[in-house]
Amino acid sequence: MRLLPMRKISRHSKRLALFLTFCAGYVDAYTFIVRGNTLVAGQTGNVVFLSVGIVQRNLADAEIKILTLFIFHVRRFFAYDLQGKTSHC
């Protein structure tokens, strides 16, 4: 794998990163409160909640988290597959 050279990060890029971070936080907060205690913007939280559900033997909650993680990885696989096919054109 080839490493890319380091470049200076502009003020615009920092503001964009901050804005996107707040957007992801908002989406996670919304889905956690309204859509059944699941996180869609970051999968780390879902892994933690899955572990808690398994330890507490809350199978219904664990099933939802497993489904969420499965769909995330399927979507990631298809995105990677499409990226590979389009880069060779």
C-alpha positions as CSV (number, residue, x, y, z in Angstrom):
1,M,0.0,0.0,0.0
2,R,1.4,3.4,-1.0
3,L,1.3,6.2,1.6
4,L,0.0,9.6,0.5
5,P,2.1,12.6,1.3
6,M,0.9,14.7,4.3
7,R,-0.7,18.0,3.3
8,K,-1.8,21.0,5.4
9,I,-5.5,20.9,6.4
10,S,-7.3,24.1,5.5
11,R,-9.6,26.0,7.7
12,H,-12.5,25.1,5.3
13,S,-11.7,21.4,5.7
14,K,-11.7,21.7,9.5
15,R,-15.1,23.4,9.5
16,L,-16.5,20.8,7.2
17,A,-15.2,18.0,9.4
18,L,-16.8,19.7,12.5
19,F,-20.1,20.1,10.7
20,L,-20.1,16.5,9.6
21,T,-19.3,15.4,13.1
22,F,-22.3,17.3,14.5
23,C,-24.5,15.8,11.7
24,A,-23.4,12.3,12.6
25,G,-24.1,13.0,16.3
26,Y,-27.5,14.4,15.6
27,V,-28.4,11.4,13.4
28,D,-27.2,9.0,16.2
29,A,-29.1,10.9,18.9
30,Y,-32.3,10.9,16.8
31,T,-32.1,7.2,15.9
32,F,-31.2,6.2,19.5
33,I,-34.2,8.1,20.9
34,V,-36.8,7.5,18.2
35,R,-35.8,4.4,16.4
36,G,-35.3,1.7,19.0
37,N,-32.0,2.5,20.8
38,T,-29.8,1.9,17.8
39,L,-27.0,4.0,16.3
40,V,-26.6,4.4,12.5
41,A,-23.8,6.9,12.1
42,G,-21.2,4.9,14.1
43,Q,-21.0,1.2,14.5
44,T,-18.7,1.3,17.6
45,G,-21.7,2.2,19.8
46,N,-23.8,-0.7,18.4
47,V,-21.0,-3.1,19.3
48,V,-21.0,-1.8,22.9
49,F,-24.8,-2.0,23.1
50,L,-24.7,-5.5,21.6
51,S,-22.2,-6.6,24.3
52,V,-24.5,-5.1,27.0
53,G,-27.5,-6.8,25.6
54,I,-25.7,-10.2,25.5
55,V,-24.4,-9.8,29.1
56,Q,-27.9,-8.8,30.3
57,R,-29.4,-11.6,28.3
58,N,-31.7,-9.2,26.5
59,L,-32.0,-11.2,23.3
60,A,-34.5,-8.9,21.5
61,D,-32.1,-6.0,21.9
62,A,-29.1,-8.1,20.8
63,E,-31.0,-9.3,17.7
64,I,-31.6,-5.7,16.6
65,K,-27.9,-4.8,17.1
66,I,-26.8,-7.9,15.2
67,L,-29.1,-7.0,12.3
68,T,-27.8,-3.4,12.3
69,L,-24.2,-4.6,12.1
70,F,-25.0,-7.2,9.4
71,I,-26.7,-4.6,7.2
72,F,-23.8,-2.2,7.8
73,H,-21.3,-4.7,6.6
74,V,-23.3,-5.8,3.6
75,R,-23.7,-2.2,2.5
76,R,-20.0,-1.7,3.0
77,F,-19.2,-4.8,1.0
78,F,-21.3,-3.6,-1.9
79,A,-19.9,-0.1,-1.8
80,Y,-16.3,-1.5,-1.9
81,D,-17.3,-3.8,-4.7
82,L,-18.8,-1.0,-6.7
83,Q,-15.7,1.2,-6.0
84,G,-13.4,-1.5,-7.3
85,K,-15.4,-2.0,-10.5
86,T,-15.6,1.8,-11.3
87,S,-11.9,2.4,-10.7
88,H,-10.8,0.1,-13.5
89,C,-12.9,1.8,-16.2
